[in-house]
Structure formats: structure tokens, C-alpha cells
Amino acid sequence: MPPTPSLNTAHARRNFDRAAATFDSADFVHAHTREGLLARLAPVTVDARLVVDLGCATGSAINALEKRFRGARVVGVDVSPAMIVAARARRRFLSRAAYVCSDAHALPFADGSVDVVFSNLLLPYLGDPAALAAEVCRVLRKDGLFAFAAFGPDSLLELRRAWAAVDDDVHVPGFPDMHDVGDALVRAGLRDPVLDVDRLRVDFASADALVRDLAATGCRNPLAVQRKSLSGRGRLARLKAALAATSGGAEVGIGFELVYGHCWGRGGRPSGDVHIDPGSIPVRRRPR
């Protein structure tokens, strides 16, 4: 896969601000990975006092995190002010959760102060996993837990191919390979990464339904370099036609490669050059 242009944080923030009011109506992929991530946390023992939901969106995981880590203070963090407002509005009675609007690359937490960082589908909107891994390593205490879900490179292939039939621009960001993510975690100073891969296919009633739901969840083009002119009805119509052609029928299917992972803080970044052999990363694959 050719290198993807860099992502623009301001573009992503605007996309999610626009989607805050509609996000919960179309967040079934986020809900799927959220439940998968929480299930993988079930057997893990962590004495947590501070838990951070990094990229919390409308705060749909906060309640479950408070139940999972009883007695801990849960803080939702998101770059979108509108998402933070929506998350605060849904906070349940007697919840101790707090919400902070912040860039994931500059978290408002002291070094080694966080026990658990939970991050559901934030990585796809950051582009480079190394910067996030470094910041998580900084705030995570020794033996603290970083648990995350992300998209793998086989995600949204149908959408990428459909756009390729319309023009030569890049509309869908490339997603990092599982082993690149593991490498970034170890280079940052985190230890013992374990990753597993799952697959999800979502069928939409039509190309219109797919485009509508992508917009509802803020899944718009966040690339730093974008076409100066508007997409226009003609190009959007050609995209929908290309999507319909891939399915051969009314329904449009989109596939997602879902990467789940967790690793542990170790209290410091290693010196020198660090490289992890992709074959050494433990991988659990679910049967398809």
C-alpha cells in the first residue's frame, strides 16, 4: 500500500463536532469493538484508581468502565468539544466520571499517574501510532494497562476501491498494520504487547445508507491534503454507483479488519534503537 497522506487533527475535530448529535444512532461498529474490548478486559486484574477513556466520543463506554473498575475515577477525553458536551449530558446519576477536551498527543495528566488507558477506535483517526504510544507510555504508571481497538489495513477496502473508480485523490486513510502498531508500542517503552484480529462485515441497505451512516459517525475524510473543490453531486453519485457495482445488488457490504490489543507500562522509555520482530508478537485469531 502506498504511503497515506498525513491526517489533519483540525479536520478530524470538525468532523466529530458535526457528528456529535448523530453519532449514537449509527455507532454499531464502535459498539461492536467497545464490547469486544471490554470482554478482553474481563480476565485482567488491575488495581485502578484513575482510568482514562481516550477518544471517548459520546461517553458510551464510561458506565461500563466504572462498573469494571469499581472505585476508580474514570475520565473521558476527546478532541471534539461537541462530543464532550454530549458525553456529559448522558452521564448517569451518581457517576464520578469527568470529561476533558484534549488532543491525544498532549494529555493533561502527570507522568505515571494513570492506571488504565482504554481507547476504542481512536488510532484510525491519528495516523501515526508512535506518537500516541509515546504519550500513553508517559502518563501510564509502571505496570499500568493500555487496552485499545483499531482498524487494520483491510478495513474499508470496498470504499477505497469505489473512490478509486471516481478520481485519483486519496479519500480513505490507510490504517497501520498490526505489527507496525506492536513495533510502535515497544519503541515507546510499553511492554508485552498482545494483539488479536477479528473481522466484521456490515451490510447496508443501499449506498445512500452507507454514506449517511459514515457521515453520522464523523467518518469523513480527515486527510491533511484534500481536494480544494467540493465533492459535488456528480462525484458523489459516481461513488454510490461504484459501491453498488461491487455488491451486484441493492445492498452494499463493507468489511472491517479489527485489531484488539493490550500492553503494559514499564515506567520508562528504553535507550537506544529498539525493534520488535513481527513474528514475536503473540496473536490470537478468532475463527471467521
Backbone bond lengths (Angstrom), bond angles and torsions (degrees), N, CA, C in turn:
res aa  C-N    CA-C-N  psi(-1)  N-CA   C-N-CA  omega(-1)  CA-C   N-CA-C  phi
1 M - - - 1.472 - - 1.521 108.71 -
2 P 1.343 118.55 130.32 1.465 120.42 178.16 1.509 110.36 -65.48
3 P 1.344 116.70 155.43 1.460 118.58 -179.72 1.520 111.45 -60.55
4 T 1.319 115.40 141.15 1.459 121.15 179.82 1.519 110.02 -89.54
5 P 1.331 118.21 139.83 1.465 119.53 174.50 1.524 110.98 -56.50
6 S 1.327 115.87 154.74 1.455 119.60 -176.99 1.519 111.35 -66.47
7 L 1.329 115.29 154.80 1.447 121.37 178.60 1.524 109.76 -89.77
8 N 1.292 116.20 152.51 1.453 122.69 -178.11 1.524 108.63 -111.59
9 T 1.334 116.50 117.99 1.460 120.99 -177.28 1.524 111.92 -62.02
10 A 1.338 117.02 -37.59 1.462 120.23 -179.67 1.525 110.89 -64.89
11 H 1.355 116.71 -40.01 1.456 120.06 176.84 1.522 110.40 -61.74
12 A 1.330 116.30 -47.09 1.459 120.09 -179.23 1.523 110.90 -61.85
13 R 1.342 117.05 -40.28 1.468 120.30 -180.00 1.526 110.72 -62.38
14 R 1.319 116.71 -43.60 1.465 120.06 179.06 1.528 111.08 -63.69
15 N 1.336 115.95 -41.09 1.463 119.36 179.23 1.521 111.28 -59.41
16 F 1.324 117.00 -43.86 1.463 120.09 -177.57 1.526 112.08 -76.95
17 D 1.325 117.39 -30.27 1.463 119.03 173.11 1.527 110.30 -59.84
18 R 1.329 115.49 -44.35 1.470 119.94 179.59 1.524 111.65 -65.47
19 A 1.330 117.20 -31.34 1.463 120.97 -173.79 1.526 114.13 -90.58
20 A 1.319 117.97 -4.44 1.469 120.06 -173.81 1.532 112.63 -56.84
21 A 1.322 116.98 -38.49 1.471 120.89 -176.69 1.519 112.60 -76.21
22 T 1.335 117.74 -20.44 1.467 121.11 -175.70 1.526 113.52 -113.05
23 F 1.321 117.17 -7.32 1.457 121.95 -171.70 1.534 112.81 -55.00
24 D 1.319 116.86 -48.07 1.468 120.40 -175.13 1.521 112.97 -65.46
25 S 1.324 117.83 -21.08 1.461 120.48 -178.33 1.527 112.50 -79.43
26 A 1.342 117.66 -13.64 1.460 120.37 -174.81 1.528 112.48 -138.72
27 D 1.328 117.23 23.09 1.472 119.81 -173.51 1.521 113.26 -93.97
28 F 1.347 118.89 33.17 1.468 120.47 -174.83 1.521 113.19 -64.25
29 V 1.341 118.74 -32.04 1.472 119.40 176.14 1.523 109.59 -69.72
30 H 1.336 117.12 -44.19 1.455 120.53 175.97 1.534 110.95 -60.88
31 A 1.336 116.87 -39.52 1.462 120.63 179.49 1.531 110.34 -65.24
32 H 1.330 116.43 -39.31 1.464 120.87 179.37 1.527 111.03 -62.74
33 T 1.332 116.84 -47.48 1.464 119.54 -179.53 1.530 111.54 -71.43
34 R 1.342 116.15 -32.51 1.469 119.03 176.95 1.529 110.61 -60.73
35 E 1.332 116.58 -47.11 1.459 119.97 179.71 1.524 110.99 -66.79
36 G 1.332 116.61 -37.48 1.461 119.68 177.78 1.518 112.12 -64.85
37 L 1.314 115.91 -38.82 1.466 120.81 179.47 1.526 110.72 -69.27
38 L 1.324 117.03 -42.56 1.465 120.60 178.50 1.529 111.06 -64.47
39 A 1.326 117.17 -37.49 1.461 120.51 178.24 1.522 111.00 -63.76
40 R 1.317 116.84 -36.74 1.460 120.29 179.69 1.531 111.77 -73.31
41 L 1.338 116.91 -19.62 1.462 120.69 176.68 1.527 112.63 -81.50
42 A 1.328 116.27 -18.88 1.463 120.55 -172.95 1.532 113.59 -53.32
43 P 1.334 120.11 -46.14 1.471 118.88 -177.58 1.523 115.02 -83.78
44 V 1.342 117.21 -1.03 1.470 121.19 -175.15 1.528 109.94 -87.85
45 T 1.322 115.69 133.18 1.462 120.90 179.14 1.525 109.98 -103.59
46 V 1.328 115.42 118.24 1.459 121.09 178.49 1.527 108.17 -138.79
47 D 1.325 115.97 127.95 1.464 120.74 175.00 1.524 107.12 -85.63
48 A 1.327 115.98 94.10 1.464 120.06 -169.82 1.518 112.31 -107.31
49 R 1.320 115.13 134.18 1.461 121.71 171.82 1.526 111.77 -110.94
50 L 1.332 116.97 -28.72 1.456 121.52 178.34 1.527 109.23 -132.53
51 V 1.341 115.74 119.64 1.462 123.02 -179.78 1.518 107.86 -119.00
52 V 1.322 117.26 130.78 1.456 122.29 -179.88 1.520 109.78 -112.73
53 D 1.344 115.87 123.30 1.460 121.86 171.70 1.515 106.62 -93.12
54 L 1.323 115.82 99.85 1.462 122.21 -171.42 1.522 109.82 -90.50
55 G 1.327 116.39 115.16 1.454 121.39 -171.86 1.521 108.99 82.84
56 C 1.319 116.12 50.03 1.464 122.27 -169.42 1.517 113.60 -73.26
57 A 1.342 118.59 -15.18 1.476 122.54 -176.57 1.524 109.52 53.14
58 T 1.332 118.38 -124.87 1.464 120.91 -177.24 1.521 112.92 -86.61
59 G 1.337 117.27 11.69 1.465 120.84 174.10 1.512 115.11 79.43
60 S 1.321 118.29 24.90 1.465 120.94 -176.00 1.526 113.64 -68.62
61 A 1.342 118.00 -17.65 1.465 120.31 179.76 1.528 112.52 -96.02
62 I 1.310 118.13 -8.69 1.471 121.32 -172.54 1.522 111.68 -60.94
63 N 1.318 117.23 -47.93 1.462 121.00 -178.28 1.525 111.12 -58.58
64 A 1.339 116.38 -46.11 1.467 120.71 -179.81 1.524 111.41 -64.62
65 L 1.321 117.50 -37.33 1.467 120.42 178.78 1.528 111.27 -68.03
66 E 1.322 116.98 -37.17 1.467 119.44 176.83 1.530 110.86 -65.00
67 K 1.326 116.91 -36.98 1.465 119.81 177.81 1.528 111.18 -71.67
68 R 1.342 115.90 -38.13 1.472 119.96 -178.14 1.522 111.08 -70.32
69 F 1.326 117.05 -38.93 1.467 121.00 -178.30 1.531 108.57 -116.37
70 R 1.299 115.86 71.75 1.462 121.88 -176.09 1.534 110.46 -62.67
71 G 1.308 115.21 133.83 1.452 120.36 -178.89 1.510 113.73 91.93
72 A 1.340 116.79 -14.23 1.472 119.87 179.99 1.524 110.40 -85.59
73 R 1.304 116.17 152.16 1.468 121.93 172.20 1.519 107.21 -87.76
74 V 1.319 117.36 124.57 1.454 122.04 179.88 1.526 108.31 -103.72
75 V 1.328 116.20 130.16 1.459 122.03 179.60 1.523 108.71 -120.73
76 G 1.330 116.25 121.49 1.453 121.22 175.25 1.519 110.19 -89.15
77 V 1.323 116.28 132.04 1.464 121.95 -179.06 1.518 109.14 -124.62
78 D 1.318 116.75 131.13 1.460 120.69 176.36 1.523 109.18 -150.37
79 V 1.325 116.26 149.69 1.461 120.68 -179.07 1.524 112.05 -78.56
80 S 1.326 116.89 -16.57 1.463 121.37 -176.88 1.521 111.80 -93.46
81 P 1.323 118.42 117.46 1.473 120.21 177.00 1.528 112.58 -59.15
82 A 1.336 117.21 -37.45 1.465 120.11 -179.16 1.520 111.04 -66.73
83 M 1.318 117.93 -36.56 1.460 120.94 177.06 1.532 110.35 -65.59
84 I 1.323 117.06 -40.27 1.460 120.63 178.94 1.528 110.49 -63.34
85 V 1.318 117.05 -40.65 1.474 120.59 176.99 1.525 109.99 -61.30
86 A 1.333 117.26 -43.64 1.465 121.05 179.33 1.522 111.42 -65.23
87 A 1.335 116.90 -38.38 1.461 120.70 179.52 1.525 111.39 -65.88
88 R 1.313 116.62 -41.73 1.465 120.21 178.55 1.528 110.80 -63.77
89 A 1.332 116.96 -36.09 1.463 121.38 -177.83 1.522 112.19 -66.98
90 R 1.340 117.24 -27.80 1.459 119.95 -177.42 1.535 112.10 -96.09
91 R 1.333 117.37 2.91 1.465 119.72 -178.03 1.527 110.00 -60.95
92 R 1.308 116.27 131.28 1.464 121.39 -175.90 1.529 110.79 -76.58
93 F 1.317 115.10 161.29 1.462 122.11 -179.98 1.525 109.95 -61.48
94 L 1.321 116.91 136.52 1.468 125.33 179.19 1.531 113.83 72.24
95 S 1.317 117.05 4.94 1.460 119.06 176.26 1.528 110.25 -68.32
96 R 1.338 116.70 140.90 1.460 122.46 177.09 1.524 111.51 -97.81
97 A 1.330 116.90 6.89 1.461 120.78 -174.91 1.525 111.52 -64.32
98 A 1.307 114.71 146.81 1.463 122.18 174.77 1.522 108.51 -121.59
99 Y 1.331 116.45 160.15 1.465 120.72 -176.72 1.518 109.20 -134.05
100 V 1.337 114.93 136.47 1.461 121.22 -176.11 1.522 108.95 -133.75
101 C 1.314 116.25 133.08 1.465 121.40 174.39 1.532 107.86 -91.05
102 S 1.331 116.26 115.14 1.464 119.65 -175.05 1.521 110.54 -158.28
103 D 1.309 115.40 150.52 1.455 122.63 172.14 1.531 108.17 -72.56
104 A 1.324 117.09 137.06 1.462 121.10 -178.85 1.525 112.61 -65.87
105 H 1.336 117.23 -18.45 1.460 120.36 -179.43 1.524 113.03 -84.85
106 A 1.325 117.05 -6.58 1.472 120.85 -179.54 1.522 107.87 -145.27
107 L 1.316 116.94 74.52 1.457 121.92 -174.08 1.530 111.52 -76.12
108 P 1.323 117.68 142.71 1.470 121.38 -177.32 1.526 112.62 -85.54
109 F 1.325 116.16 50.71 1.462 120.69 179.82 1.528 109.01 -130.49
110 A 1.315 115.44 146.48 1.465 120.17 179.89 1.523 110.88 -70.07
111 D 1.313 116.04 158.45 1.460 120.77 177.34 1.528 110.24 -57.21
112 G 1.327 115.93 133.26 1.455 121.00 174.85 1.516 115.27 64.43
113 S 1.334 117.77 27.21 1.463 120.16 -174.89 1.527 114.51 -103.27
114 V 1.324 117.74 -9.50 1.466 121.97 -174.15 1.529 110.15 -106.85
115 D 1.321 116.02 136.03 1.462 120.65 -179.09 1.529 112.94 -90.45
116 V 1.321 116.87 -37.02 1.468 121.65 -179.54 1.518 109.06 -139.06
117 V 1.335 116.15 131.35 1.469 121.98 169.42 1.516 106.88 -113.77
118 F 1.325 115.08 119.83 1.464 123.46 -179.89 1.520 107.04 -111.43
119 S 1.327 117.69 125.75 1.463 119.75 -174.75 1.518 110.07 -139.50
120 N 1.326 115.78 109.35 1.463 121.70 -177.51 1.528 110.66 -103.28
121 L 1.327 116.21 107.07 1.466 123.38 175.43 1.527 113.60 59.84
122 L 1.321 116.64 37.38 1.467 119.96 171.98 1.526 110.96 -87.43
123 L 1.319 117.86 -40.35 1.461 121.98 -175.53 1.529 114.06 -52.10
124 P 1.334 120.03 -39.48 1.467 118.59 -179.01 1.518 114.00 -60.30
125 Y 1.329 118.04 -19.72 1.463 121.13 -177.08 1.525 112.14 -102.27
126 L 1.342 116.44 5.68 1.460 120.25 178.72 1.522 112.33 -108.83
127 G 1.323 117.20 -22.86 1.456 120.75 178.24 1.515 113.21 83.48
128 D 1.327 118.38 -70.34 1.462 123.10 -175.78 1.526 109.89 -97.20
129 P 1.352 118.31 112.71 1.463 119.45 -179.35 1.524 113.83 -70.00
130 A 1.343 117.20 -18.30 1.468 119.94 -175.07 1.523 111.84 -64.90
131 A 1.342 117.10 -42.42 1.462 120.10 -178.07 1.524 110.98 -64.90
132 L 1.330 116.96 -41.49 1.463 119.93 178.55 1.523 110.45 -66.59
133 A 1.325 116.99 -42.50 1.460 120.56 -179.58 1.524 111.23 -60.36
134 A 1.333 116.93 -39.97 1.458 120.85 179.75 1.526 111.38 -64.88
135 E 1.342 116.97 -40.81 1.455 120.16 -179.17 1.529 111.11 -71.66
136 V 1.327 116.92 -38.22 1.464 119.75 176.14 1.523 110.41 -63.62
137 C 1.329 116.67 -41.79 1.463 120.35 178.19 1.526 111.06 -60.95
138 R 1.324 116.46 -36.89 1.467 120.12 -179.42 1.527 112.22 -64.38
139 V 1.340 116.83 -46.62 1.470 119.59 -174.20 1.523 112.92 -84.54
140 L 1.332 117.87 -18.35 1.460 120.35 -175.21 1.524 110.49 -79.60
141 R 1.317 115.91 136.69 1.461 119.77 177.52 1.525 110.07 -72.82
142 K 1.313 116.35 164.91 1.461 121.08 175.23 1.523 108.34 -59.34
143 D 1.308 116.60 128.50 1.471 123.99 -177.43 1.521 113.01 70.09
144 G 1.348 117.95 12.36 1.456 120.30 171.18 1.520 110.22 -72.19
145 L 1.318 116.71 167.05 1.461 122.26 -172.49 1.523 111.70 -114.03
146 F 1.327 116.31 133.07 1.464 122.75 170.46 1.521 107.68 -114.69
147 A 1.331 117.09 116.31 1.460 122.75 179.98 1.521 108.71 -120.85
148 F 1.318 117.53 132.86 1.460 119.56 -174.07 1.527 111.55 -148.48
149 A 1.320 114.40 159.20 1.459 122.86 169.97 1.518 107.65 -127.60
150 A 1.333 116.76 142.22 1.463 121.17 -177.59 1.522 109.15 -147.15
151 F 1.327 115.72 168.01 1.455 121.16 173.18 1.524 109.37 -89.06
152 G 1.326 116.75 139.15 1.449 122.03 172.36 1.520 110.41 -90.30
153 P 1.341 117.84 173.12 1.470 121.88 -173.74 1.526 114.80 -64.59
154 D 1.335 118.56 -17.98 1.466 120.59 178.52 1.519 112.97 -84.84
155 S 1.313 118.32 5.43 1.465 121.60 -179.98 1.525 111.35 -79.17
156 L 1.324 115.82 141.92 1.462 123.67 174.66 1.529 113.18 59.96
157 L 1.335 116.65 29.14 1.463 119.40 -179.67 1.523 111.39 -61.84
158 E 1.337 116.08 -37.93 1.465 119.59 -179.24 1.529 111.12 -62.90
159 L 1.326 116.39 -39.51 1.455 120.39 178.73 1.527 110.76 -68.75
160 R 1.323 116.91 -39.97 1.461 120.95 179.60 1.534 110.56 -63.56
161 R 1.341 116.21 -43.14 1.465 119.93 -179.71 1.535 111.44 -68.09
162 A 1.327 116.29 -36.61 1.464 119.22 178.99 1.523 110.82 -64.49
163 W 1.339 117.04 -42.48 1.466 119.60 178.06 1.535 110.61 -64.88
164 A 1.337 116.75 -34.86 1.462 120.19 179.88 1.529 111.50 -62.84
165 A 1.335 116.08 -26.00 1.463 120.29 177.58 1.525 111.81 -79.61
166 V 1.334 116.84 -11.47 1.468 121.50 -177.48 1.523 111.42 -97.91
167 D 1.350 117.25 -47.03 1.468 120.76 -179.83 1.521 109.08 -156.85
168 D 1.316 115.95 -178.34 1.472 122.00 -177.01 1.516 112.96 -97.70
169 D 1.321 118.64 3.56 1.462 121.64 179.58 1.527 110.53 -75.26
170 V 1.326 115.83 160.37 1.469 121.21 174.96 1.525 107.97 -96.10
171 H 1.321 116.87 116.46 1.461 121.77 -178.27 1.525 112.73 -108.45
172 V 1.323 116.62 -23.58 1.466 121.41 -176.76 1.522 108.21 -117.16
173 P 1.320 118.82 120.07 1.467 120.56 -179.70 1.521 111.43 -61.19
174 G 1.321 116.30 148.51 1.452 119.88 170.65 1.521 109.64 -77.33
175 F 1.320 117.14 145.28 1.460 121.01 -178.90 1.527 109.26 -107.96
176 P 1.355 118.11 139.55 1.467 120.72 -174.63 1.518 112.51 -66.46
177 D 1.300 115.51 146.36 1.453 122.20 176.27 1.528 109.92 -67.19
178 M 1.330 115.58 150.97 1.460 121.40 -178.55 1.531 111.61 -54.53
179 H 1.329 116.43 -40.33 1.466 119.38 -177.24 1.530 111.66 -73.86
180 D 1.318 117.39 -29.77 1.471 119.82 173.83 1.527 110.32 -66.13
181 V 1.334 116.45 -38.26 1.461 120.31 177.01 1.528 109.89 -63.74
182 G 1.337 116.64 -47.21 1.466 119.88 178.65 1.509 112.64 -60.13
183 D 1.326 116.15 -39.85 1.462 121.10 177.57 1.521 110.71 -61.68
184 A 1.346 116.87 -44.45 1.461 121.29 -179.44 1.522 111.27 -63.14
185 L 1.319 117.48 -38.16 1.463 121.04 179.76 1.527 111.11 -62.71
186 V 1.326 116.20 -45.52 1.466 120.18 -177.74 1.522 111.10 -69.78
187 R 1.333 116.76 -39.60 1.461 119.96 178.45 1.532 111.49 -62.27
188 A 1.318 116.25 -32.16 1.463 120.55 -179.11 1.520 112.22 -74.53
189 G 1.335 117.40 -17.07 1.463 120.33 -179.18 1.512 113.84 111.57
190 L 1.319 118.05 -0.77 1.464 121.28 175.62 1.523 108.57 -79.68
191 R 1.319 116.06 157.22 1.464 117.29 -173.34 1.522 112.82 -129.44
192 D 1.337 112.91 159.57 1.471 123.57 174.79 1.522 113.07 52.92
193 P 1.339 118.27 54.04 1.474 118.55 177.80 1.526 111.46 -69.04
194 V 1.312 115.83 136.05 1.461 122.90 174.21 1.517 107.28 -126.30
195 L 1.324 116.83 126.17 1.451 121.06 -176.91 1.522 110.31 -128.81
196 D 1.313 116.40 146.20 1.455 120.61 172.21 1.510 109.66 -138.02
197 V 1.317 115.84 156.19 1.453 122.39 -172.77 1.521 110.06 -119.41
198 D 1.311 115.59 136.33 1.462 122.60 176.31 1.529 107.25 -128.64
199 R 1.310 115.97 164.75 1.461 121.41 178.80 1.526 109.60 -124.43
200 L 1.312 115.66 144.12 1.452 120.97 177.71 1.516 108.12 -140.01
201 R 1.324 116.01 131.43 1.463 120.98 174.22 1.527 107.89 -117.33
202 V 1.315 115.55 129.88 1.462 121.15 -180.00 1.517 108.33 -116.87
203 D 1.319 116.81 125.69 1.459 122.34 178.54 1.526 109.92 -101.56
204 F 1.310 115.69 127.28 1.458 122.41 178.70 1.526 108.76 -104.87
205 A 1.310 116.16 149.44 1.460 120.75 -177.69 1.522 111.91 -63.17
206 S 1.329 116.37 -27.69 1.460 121.06 -178.63 1.517 109.48 -162.64
207 A 1.332 115.75 169.46 1.462 120.01 175.60 1.517 110.57 -63.66
208 D 1.339 116.87 -35.43 1.468 120.34 177.07 1.523 111.06 -59.70
209 A 1.346 116.72 -42.63 1.461 121.24 -179.49 1.530 110.92 -64.57
210 L 1.330 116.12 -39.10 1.466 119.99 178.01 1.524 110.72 -62.63
211 V 1.324 117.29 -51.38 1.471 121.58 -178.62 1.525 110.21 -60.60
212 R 1.322 117.00 -40.49 1.469 121.05 -179.62 1.528 111.29 -64.16
213 D 1.329 117.11 -43.55 1.463 119.45 -178.23 1.526 112.20 -71.89
214 L 1.332 117.43 -34.55 1.462 119.59 175.78 1.528 110.25 -61.30
215 A 1.326 116.50 -43.43 1.467 120.62 178.88 1.525 110.77 -65.85
216 A 1.341 116.79 -36.98 1.468 121.12 -177.45 1.516 112.39 -64.93
217 T 1.331 117.16 -26.59 1.466 120.14 179.96 1.530 112.56 -101.32
218 G 1.321 117.55 7.64 1.459 120.06 178.61 1.505 114.23 81.26
219 C 1.334 116.70 11.56 1.462 120.81 -177.34 1.528 109.68 -84.35
220 R 1.327 115.15 63.30 1.457 122.29 175.33 1.521 108.59 -104.45
221 N 1.303 116.42 172.51 1.453 121.76 -177.45 1.533 110.86 -64.97
222 P 1.368 118.17 113.25 1.467 120.15 179.12 1.525 113.26 -102.19
223 L 1.341 117.45 14.85 1.447 119.59 -175.08 1.525 111.61 -68.92
224 A 1.323 114.70 149.98 1.464 120.26 -178.20 1.532 111.14 -68.32
225 V 1.332 116.66 -35.08 1.459 121.34 179.87 1.512 107.96 -105.19
226 Q 1.322 116.99 117.42 1.445 122.27 -178.66 1.511 110.28 -131.90
227 R 1.328 115.74 159.19 1.455 121.75 175.82 1.529 109.42 -58.90
228 K 1.318 116.79 134.55 1.459 120.62 -177.87 1.523 111.80 -69.26
229 S 1.340 116.85 -34.26 1.452 120.15 -178.60 1.521 110.39 -85.87
230 L 1.321 116.52 161.18 1.452 121.37 177.73 1.520 110.02 -70.89
231 S 1.349 115.64 154.91 1.458 119.39 -178.90 1.522 110.92 -60.29
232 G 1.307 117.79 -42.16 1.453 120.77 177.66 1.513 112.11 79.91
233 R 1.341 114.68 157.79 1.455 119.43 -176.93 1.522 112.39 -67.01
234 G 1.349 116.20 -35.21 1.455 119.54 -177.73 1.518 112.34 -63.93
235 R 1.324 117.09 -47.18 1.469 120.78 -179.04 1.522 110.25 -68.12
236 L 1.330 117.26 -37.96 1.456 119.92 178.27 1.528 110.44 -66.38
237 A 1.325 117.50 -37.74 1.461 121.08 177.39 1.525 110.62 -64.52
238 R 1.344 117.02 -39.33 1.462 120.24 177.95 1.528 111.05 -66.63
239 L 1.336 116.24 -36.60 1.466 119.58 176.37 1.529 110.50 -61.83
240 K 1.314 116.55 -47.54 1.468 120.41 -178.97 1.529 110.60 -62.89
241 A 1.315 117.17 -38.01 1.461 120.45 178.08 1.525 110.89 -65.60
242 A 1.333 116.60 -40.28 1.463 120.49 178.62 1.520 111.20 -65.97
243 L 1.332 117.00 -38.48 1.462 120.69 177.26 1.525 110.82 -64.57
244 A 1.313 116.44 -44.24 1.460 120.41 179.67 1.520 110.90 -62.88
245 A 1.340 116.77 -35.40 1.461 120.77 -179.02 1.523 112.34 -67.12
246 T 1.330 117.03 -28.81 1.462 119.65 -179.41 1.517 112.08 -70.01
247 S 1.329 117.45 -24.70 1.459 120.57 -176.76 1.520 112.83 -97.63
248 G 1.341 115.70 -21.84 1.447 119.16 -179.71 1.515 113.62 72.66
249 G 1.308 117.82 12.41 1.460 121.90 -179.23 1.509 110.41 -157.47
250 A 1.330 115.59 -167.16 1.465 120.00 -178.22 1.519 111.56 -71.56
251 E 1.340 117.31 -39.99 1.459 120.51 -177.96 1.521 111.31 -74.76
252 V 1.318 115.40 150.35 1.460 122.16 177.86 1.516 108.42 -122.15
253 G 1.314 116.90 123.08 1.462 121.52 -179.16 1.515 111.55 -102.79
254 I 1.329 116.04 137.05 1.465 122.15 177.92 1.531 108.04 -125.80
255 G 1.313 116.30 133.50 1.460 120.79 -179.47 1.520 112.19 -103.38
256 F 1.325 115.65 145.76 1.464 122.48 177.38 1.526 109.28 -126.67
257 E 1.312 115.80 132.63 1.460 122.00 169.17 1.523 106.34 -97.25
258 L 1.309 116.76 115.91 1.458 121.66 -173.68 1.523 109.84 -105.34
259 V 1.313 115.75 123.04 1.466 121.83 179.55 1.523 108.55 -108.22
260 Y 1.319 115.96 121.56 1.470 121.83 175.19 1.526 107.78 -109.65
261 G 1.320 115.45 141.28 1.452 117.79 179.96 1.513 112.92 -153.03
262 H 1.307 115.17 158.12 1.460 120.11 169.75 1.518 108.66 -147.62
263 C 1.321 115.39 153.95 1.453 121.85 177.31 1.523 107.46 -154.89
264 W 1.309 115.80 177.98 1.460 120.85 -171.07 1.524 111.04 -125.60
265 G 1.324 115.62 146.97 1.456 120.29 175.00 1.519 110.12 -74.96
266 R 1.295 116.03 148.47 1.466 117.70 177.98 1.513 112.62 -129.92
267 G 1.323 116.91 11.79 1.453 119.85 169.85 1.490 116.50 80.34
268 G 1.314 119.16 18.81 1.461 118.61 176.58 1.509 112.06 166.83
269 R 1.293 116.04 151.63 1.448 121.57 179.46 1.523 109.20 -84.97
270 P 1.340 118.28 133.46 1.456 119.75 179.94 1.518 111.22 -68.78
271 S 1.321 116.67 150.78 1.459 120.85 178.13 1.529 109.24 -86.25
272 G 1.318 115.15 157.46 1.453 119.68 177.62 1.516 112.43 79.55
273 D 1.328 115.51 -178.28 1.460 121.76 -178.85 1.521 109.20 -82.67
274 V 1.306 115.72 133.22 1.459 121.32 -178.84 1.513 108.81 -121.16
275 H 1.320 117.12 132.05 1.465 120.62 175.00 1.512 108.88 -135.28
276 I 1.319 114.71 137.76 1.456 119.80 178.92 1.521 108.85 -109.54
277 D 1.326 116.28 130.25 1.454 121.88 175.92 1.521 108.11 -69.99
278 P 1.354 118.91 122.07 1.463 119.67 -179.25 1.515 113.13 -53.76
279 G 1.339 117.06 -32.34 1.457 119.58 -179.46 1.512 114.07 -70.28
280 S 1.351 116.35 -12.80 1.465 119.16 -178.32 1.523 112.81 -90.57
281 I 1.358 117.32 -6.70 1.451 120.03 179.40 1.518 109.14 -79.22
282 P 1.327 118.77 119.69 1.466 118.99 177.68 1.517 110.48 -62.58
283 V 1.315 116.22 134.51 1.459 121.49 -177.91 1.514 109.54 -129.34
284 R 1.338 115.70 130.92 1.460 121.19 173.04 1.511 107.27 -111.05
285 R 1.307 117.83 122.01 1.457 121.32 179.12 1.522 109.42 -110.69
286 R 1.321 114.74 128.48 1.446 119.94 176.14 1.528 109.32 -80.62
287 P 1.334 118.21 143.90 1.456 118.99 175.31 1.516 110.77 -64.12
288 R 1.321 117.58 141.14 1.471 121.65 -179.11 1.520 110.02 -81.47
